Amino acid sequence: MYQLPTFEITSFVSQIKLHNPCFENDFQKWIVWWYAGIYKNTKNYSAPHVEVIFRELKDDGSLGERTLSKKVLIPLLGQLFLGSIWMNNRCNEAIKLDTKSFSVNLEPDNWIVRKVADYIELPVFKSYYPINVDGNSTLISFKLLNGGELLIPCQEYFSRCYGRSQEIKRIIATYSWDPYGYNGDSNPDSVQGRIFAKLREPEENNRWKVNLGKTLYNDDIVLAAHLKYDKYTQQKVKSIHAQLEVSFRKSVEKPAFIKIFPWHLGMQNLEVEGIPFEDGKSFLALRINGASDPDGDDISRQRQNTNLARENNPEGPKGGWNTQPPKTERPIVNITDEGRPDSNSEMVRLNDRRFRVLGIPRRIKDVHIDKAKTSGQKKDLPDPKGKSSSGDPSGKNKGIGDTSLGAPQIYESEGKLMDLWNTLNCMAVDEHYGKYIEKVHWYVWNKEFGKEEPIRLSSFSPIKEKDLDNYKHLQIDPLGTEEENKLLLAERKKVLHWSYIESDEDVTKNLKGKYFRGCLILKVTVKGRPIYLLEIERKVGLVKGDNERSKEKESFSGMVFTVQSSSELKNWVHLLLTELPIFKGVIAKVMVRCPGIADKYPHRPASWETWPLEATVINAFKKIGFSIPQRKFTKKVKGNAL
């Protein structure tokens, strides 16, 4: 008999409560342990069921022998994530797992979908994470460069990597394929008819254009664009409903165990949580925290709904466009699959765990062709004491509210310089910030402006030791004590070092492999006015541990400034490149000499940020009198950062 494991527990607060009689008034803790098969939903045809396996968790954190299963709608998998702990129908905790990052090759020869039965004898499944379920459930096995493999349950990959909303997963699993239209001219009860609305501008080369269906999230755009333009994506997405239909035609009583495939080619970076095995060579990933976007053409995103119309259409949605579902932080008391939502219920948006976009995000531009004069008529908010469901609304006044579930999308930091560049470019094409930020260019002193990548830096001038005597704070005092002059010599040495980004030794000994430190200077056009931002390049070190990663070793303030002419800009930047090394990058020491307005700004993250440094940018502009309002979001629920 194997020894069942004991788990460390971490907090997490879900936004839902399950309407589940087998949990009612049950103060036993249950872990979401595995996903089994998919069943046809004969009561509510707007979404299939997934069988979720729960396992008993004892008070001391050890695993019990008892298990139970519950069939839930596919959109609930984002809430019922593997390792989440449920008691009395609510989730307030989750088991803690190892976090790892991987880069996997999505070309077909580098991965395969296999059954759990192929791995059931591995020690990781026999002793640490025992799977006592039907061996037909499926995993994606990715080859790793070290000869090991990364295993991810197919339904976890589907729930986390196929768009951000659970609605797009529901559509893919529920509706049939229409091969004839991707521009809103498809059968309305097809995958394409639900995902794509009518495109309101002509197609053009080297740009993918998508008008998203009204129930989707903005962040579903990358998957939707590939579904429209990429035949490989079409093939993989189409296969999901096709596999389910083949299985359900054979029997509606038996579960379908389908294969979920990566939906694009190329490389994919993944951040996952799970269990290492084979002495760390391989990894069982039970939760996906983030992934990189696929490469491809820029994407233009249109929406058929708007929150900007000032008047409600008294006749309902016919004369106006529906608004985006509002977010909420109160829990919906009961999530049920006993019926479809009421058509007169206002849709409420609830958050799954956040999803981190790794690396450089896909470039997306919001395009506004026209604007609704009126919006859809306001509906009733769900009764906090009633039931709510997901799927296609049907009927009225049944007491079933309408909910939309999905993962808030956040972005990975790539260091202050790239974060500033990426975030400003994202803000420039954003529906809200694009009203203020018009253009973003980098500037190289005495050379050029540019907007292409890679960005270019202006190099700081190297300091000669004899130049240090021109600055009072670095002058050797003949009357000073030996200790004072010793400290001053050490400071002079640090100043000489500062201009070199990879130098931890005397710069006069060996400069091979080192280069001059630079700074990023950005010209941001805000409502027709040029504003300049400066960020100093930081030294980067490697953080050791299970997840080796680079981390900036230095901290500097940024600088925001304005000038009146190109000659002022040239002279001011030359002074900065010469003087900042003398003060080791301390902005406050030189900004007073700016011919225009200048101020320093800190880098303080905010909980509401979508992109790194979003709050920093707003604060920087405010420092010199340019006010850009942040987007309006409600406060996030504690625990969604798991």
N, C-alpha and C positions, 0 to 999 in steps of 0.2 A: 504493500500500500504506500503510495507516494505521500510526501508531506505537503499539504496545501500551503500556499504562500501567504505572507502577511504584507499588507500594503500600507504605505504612507498616504495620508489623506490631505487634500487641499480643498479650500473653499471655492464654491461656484454657486451662483444663484440663478436659477432658470426663471424665465418670464411666464411659464405656463404651469398649469396644474392639470394632470391627466384625469379624464373622466373614465375611471377604470375600477370596476367593482372589486377586482381581486386585490387592489391596494387599499381599498377604503377602510379607514380606521385601523390600518395595519402599521405598527410602529417598528416593524422589522426593516432593516436596510437591505436594499437590493441593488446590485451593480448591473448596469447594461453590459453584458458580457460578450455577446456575439450577435450577428445578423444571420438569420437562416434564409428560408426561401421567400419568394414573392407570390402572393395569392391574388386571384381575381376578386375584386370587391363587388359582390352581388347585391349589396344594399345601396352603395353609393358609387356609381360608375365613374365618378369624376376623378378617381385616383386609386391605384392598386394598394393592397396591404403588404407590409413587410412583417415577417415574424421576428420579433425581438426576443432574445434569450436573456433572462435575468438570472443572476446568481446571488445567493445569500451572502451577506457580509456581516460578520460578528462584530460585537462592540469593541473588541481589541484590535480590529483591522484585519483579522485573519479571514480567510475564505471558507465559507461553509459548503456543505455537500448539496443542499437543496437548490433546485432550479425551478423556474417557471417561465412560461412564454406568453407573449401578448402580441396580437396583430394590431399594427398601427398604420396610419396612412403614410405614404412615402414622404410627404412634406415634413413629418415630425422627426425624421432621422437627425436633422441638425440639432434638435433639442435632446434627443435620446442618443447622445454620442457615446461611443465605447468608453467605458470607465466611469461614466456618470453614475452617481449614487442617488437612489430614489427612496423616499420614505413617506408614507401617507400621501402618495401621488405628487409629491414635490421633490425637486432636485436642489439640494443645498451644498453638495460636496461632490468631489470626484477623486479617483485614485491618482496619485502622482506617478508619472512615467518619465523615463529618460527622454531628453530632447536631442535630436540630431538633425544635421543638414546633409543633404545628398544632391548630387548632380547626376541625373539619369539620362540615357540616350533613348529617345522614343522611336527610333527607327525600328521596324518590325523584328529584326533579328536580335534585338537587345532586351526583349521582354516577352513574357508568355503568361497566359491565364491558366491557372491550374486549380484543382480541387483541394480542399482542406485535407481530404483523405490521403493525398500524396505526402503530406507533412505530419500526419497525426502521430507518428512514432518519434518525431524529433523531441529531444529533451525539453525544449521550450514549450511544446504543447502537452507533453506528458506530465511535467512537474510544475512549471512556473505558471503557465497559462493554459490549463487543461480545457480542451474543447470536447465536450460530450454531446455533440449534436450531429445531425446528418452530415456525412463527409462530402456531400455534393456542393456545399457552399463554396464560393470561388474567391481566389486571391490573384492579384497581379504580382508576378515575380519579375523584378527588374535586375538585370545583371549589374554588378558593381565592379569597378576596376581592380579591386583586391581579390577578385575571384569569388566573393560572397554574393548574396542576393538581398534585395530589399523587398519584403512582402507587405502588401497593402490589401486589406479586404476590398473586394470590388465595390461593395455598396458604400464604403467610406469614400473611395475615390470618386464615385458618382455624386455623392451628397456634397462633397467639398470642392471638387475641381470642375464640375459641369455648371459653370455660372455661379452667381452669388445668391440668387433667390431660390427658394425651394419651389416656386411656381414654375420655373423653367424646367426643373427636373420632373415635376408633375406632368407638364405638357408632353415632354419627351416620352415618358413611360405610358401615358394614357391614350394619346391620339395617333392616328395612322399617318402615313406619309403621303403628301401630295407632290408628285414630281414636276408639276407644271408652273409653280409660281412662288417667288420669294419677295414680291413687292406689294403685298396686300391684295393680290388677285387670286389667292388660293381658296380652297374650301375652308370656310371659317372654323370647321371642326377638324382641322388637320394640324400637324405640328407647325407647318409654315404659316397657316392661317392665324394661329395663336401668337406666334413669335414676331411676325412681320406685319407692320401696317403699310399703307400705301406710301411709297417714296414720293416726296413732293419736289424733287429737282432731278435734272438729268444725271445719268452716270458719267463718270470721267475716269481716265486712265490713272493708275497709281494711287487711287483713293477708293476705299471701300465705304459705301454709304448704306446705312440701315436706319429705318424708322421702326423703333421698337414698339411691340404691342403694349397696350395700356396697362396690363397687369404685371409687367416685368420691371425689374430694377434697372437703373442706369448702368450698374456694374455688370449686368449680363451681356454687355455690348460686345466684348471680345469673342465669346463663344458664338453669339448670334451672327457676328460678321463672318466668322469662319464658316458657320453653317450655310451662309448665303453664297460665299465665294470659293470655298475650299472643298473640292470633291472628296478628299480624304475624310474631312470632318463629317460631311454628309453621309458617307458610308458607315462610319462608326456610330453616329447618332441614330441613324435609321435602323441599325441592327437591334437596338434595345427593345423597341416596341415589337419588332418582327419576332424576336426570340420569345417575348411574352405571349404573343398571339399564337404562335405554334404550340407552346406548352398549354395554354388555356383551351385551345381547340381539342386537345387530347383529353384534358380533364380539368374542370374548374375546382375540384376538390383537392388536387395535389399541387404542391408548390412548384414554382418555376425557379430554377437555379441558372441565372443567365451570366454571360460574360460581359463585363464592362471593359472597354478599351480606352487607352489614351486617345484623345480626339485630335491631336495635331502631331506633326513630325518635329524633328530637331531635338535640342536639349531642353530639359526641364529641371529647374532647381526646386527642391522640396524641403520644407521644414516640417518634421514629423515628431510625434511622441510615441514611444513604444518600448520594446524590450529587445536588447541585444542578445544574440546567441552565436554559437560557434566561436566562443572566445572573442566576441566583438566583431568578427568578420562579417556577420550578417545581422539583419535587423527586422523585427516584426513591428511594423508601424500600425498602431491602432487609431491614431488621430492625426489628421493633417492640419497643420497650423497655417501653412502658406505655400505658395507656388509662384513661379515666374510666368509672365505672359509670353506667348509665342511671338516670334518675329513676324513681320509682315508689313503691308502697306498701312499708311495712316488711315484712321477710321473717322468718318463723319457720323455723328449720332443725332438723329431726329427723334422727337417724341410727339405722339398724337394727343398727349394730355398736357395740361399746364396748370400751375398754381398761381398764375399772374392775372387771370381774368378778375375784374372787379365786381362783376355782377353774377349772381346765380341765375341759371335759366329756370324759370318757374315750371317749365314743362318737363324737367328732368334732363338726362344726358343728350337727348336728340339734338337740341339746339346748341349745345356747348360741349366742351371736352371734360372728361372726368379729371379730378385732381389726383395727385399722388397720395397713397395712403399715409395718414399721419403716424408718427412714431408715438409710442407710449412707454411709460415705465411701470405702470401698475400691472400685476399679474392677471391674466385672463383665468378666471376661476376653473373652468372646465373646458378642456379641448376634447372634442368628441368626433367620432366618425359615424354616428347614428343617422346623420342626415346632412344635406347640403346647407350651406349658409343661406340666410334669408336675402332675397334680392333687395330689400329695403333697409339692409343693415350696412352701416358705414364700415369700410375695411380698415382694420387696425393693424399696423405693422409692428412685429415683434422681432427681436434680435436673436439670432443664433450666435455661436462663438465668432469672434472677429477673425477675419481672413487677411493675412499679410501678403501683399504682392512683393515678391522678391526681385531684386535687380532693377533694371530700367523698365518702367511700365510702358505699355503700348501707348503710342501717341493718339489721343482722341480729342476731337473737336466737336463741341455742341453747336449745331446749326439751327437757327431759328428762321424758318421760311415765312411764317405768318403767326398770328396770335389770335386765340379765341376771344370773341367778344363777350361770351358768357361761359361759365363753367357749369358742370353738372349739378343738379339739385342736391342739396345736403341731405344725408341719410341719417338714420338713427345709430348712435353708438351702442355697442353690445352691452347688455345688462351684466354688470360685474358679478351678479349671482347666478347668471344663466350659463348656457353652453355656447361654445364657438367652434367653428370648423374651418377647414380650408377646402378649396375646390370651386367648381362652378356654382354660383348661386341659383336657387330654384325656389319659387314660392315666396310667400310673405308671412310675417307674423307668427312663425313657428317657434320663435324664441332662440334661434341659433344665429349667433353673430358671425361675422366674416373676418378671418385673420390672414395676414400675409407674413410668412416667415422667411428669413434670409440672413446672410452673414454680412455685417458691416465690413467694408473693404478698407484696409489701411496699408501704408506703404513703408518699405524698409529704408532705413537710413543708409546712405552710401558715403557718409562723410559730409562735413558742412558745405564744401564747395559744390559737390554734385547735388546735394539736397537743395541748395539755394537755386541752382540752375533748373533742376527738374521741377521743383515746386512752382517757381515763377512761370515756367512754360505751361504747366498744368493750369495754373490760375488764369493765364491769359486766354485760354480756350474754354474756361469754365463758364457755365450759364450765369452765375452770379458775379464772380470776380472779373469776367471778361468785359463787363461794363466799365471797369475802371482801368485795368491793366491791358494796354493795347499791344505793345511790342517788347521783346526782350532780346538784347544783344550783348555779347561779351566784347571787351575792349582790351587791346594790347597797346601799351604805351608806344607812341611815335610810329605806329604801324597802321592799325585798321580796326574797324568794327566787324563783327561776324555773328552769325546765328547758327552756323552748322556745327555739328559735333565731329570730333571731340572738341570740347571747349579749350581755349588757349589762355595761359596765364602770363602776367607781366613779371619778370624776374627782378628781385631786389638786387641792388648794387652791392658788390662785395666790399667789405670794410678793410682798409689798411690800418695797421697799428699806429702809424704816425698820425692818421686822421683823428684818432681818439682824443689826442691832446687838445683838439679844438672845442671839446665839450667839457664844461666845468665839472659835471658830475663824474667824469672819467679821468680827470687830471690827477697825476701823482702829486701829493703834497710833500715837498721836501721837509717840512716841519712835522709831518704826521708820524705817528708811532709805527713801529714795525708791524704790529697786528693790524692797524688800519690800512696800511699800504698792502699788506698781504691780502686782505679782503678785496681791496680795490683792484689788485692784479688779477684776482680770480674773476671779478666782475668784468674786467676788460677782455679776459679770455672768453667769457660767455658771449659777449657782444660779437667778438670775431667769429665764434661758432655759429651764431644765430642765422646768418645768411645762407647756411648750408643745411639742406633738409635732412641729409643722412649722415651727419657728422657727430660722433660722440668722442672725438679725440682732437688733438691739436691740429688745426687745419693746415699748419705749415709742414706737417709730417707727410701726409698722404691724402691727396684729393681724388685718387682714382676711385671711380664708382660713385662719386658724390655729385650732386648738382645744386644749383642755386635755388633757394626757396623762392616761391612765387606767390602772387596774390591774384585772386579772381576779381575783376572789375566788371560789373554789369551795368548797362544802361537800360533802365526800365521806363518806358513811356507810359505815364499815368495821366489819362485825360489830356493828352497832347503835350504834357510837360515832361522833360527828361529828368529822371532821378537816378543817382548812381549809388550802387552798393559795392562795398569792398569786403572781401573775406580773405584772411591770411591762410596760406597752406600750412597744415599741421604735420608734425612727425607722426608716423603710424607704427605701432608695435603689434606683435602677435600675442593674443591671449591664449595661453595654454589650457588644456583640459580636453574633455570629451568632444567638444565642438570648438576646434581651433578657429579663431576669427581675428580679423584685424580690428584695431581700435585706436582712435586718435589719442596720442599721448600728451597733447598740449591743449590749452584753452585760451582763446583770444576773443575779445569783443569784435563785432563787426562795425563798419562805419557806413553811414548814409550821408550823402552830400549832394549839393547842387552847385553848378557853375553857370556862367552866362555865355561862354563862347568856347569854341574848340581850342583856341590858344590858351585860355584859362585852364581848361581840362588838361592839356598837355603839360603845362608848367606845374600844375598842382600834383599830378600823378608822378612827375619826375621828382618832386620834393618828397612825396610819400615813399617812393622806392629808395631814396637816399637816406631819409631821416628815420623811418620806422625801424631799420636794423639797429640804429644807435640806441633806441629805447626798447629793444627786444619785442617789438610788436605792440607796445602799449599805445592804443589809439588816442587816449586822452592827452598824451604828451605832444601830439602834432596837430590834432584836429582844429585847434584854435587858430592855426595859420591858414585855414581854407579861405580862398577869396570869396566864396559864397557862404551858404549855410551848411554846417556839418555837425553831426552828433554821433556818439557811439550807441550801439544797441547790444543787449545781451541775447543769449539763445536759451529761452525758457520754453519748454514744451507745454502744450495745453491739452487737456483731456478731450477736447472737441475736435482736435486736428484730424484732417483726412490725410494730409501730406506732411512730412517732416518740415519744420521751420515755417509752417503756415502762419502760426501766431507771431513768430519772430518777424516775418515780412510785414504784417499789419502794424506791429508795434514800431518797426523801423520807419515806415512812412509817416506814422503819427508823430514821431520825434521831430520832423521838420514841417509839420502842419498839413499833411495829406491824410485825411481820414477815409479809410476803406472799411466799411462794416463787415463783420464776419457773417458767415452764413448762419441762418437760424436753425439750431438743432436743440432738441430737448436733452436734458441730462441723461447720460447713459446709466444703465442699471449696474450696480456693484456686482462684480463677478464676471462680467462679459469679457474680461481681458484674459481669461484662461487660455 
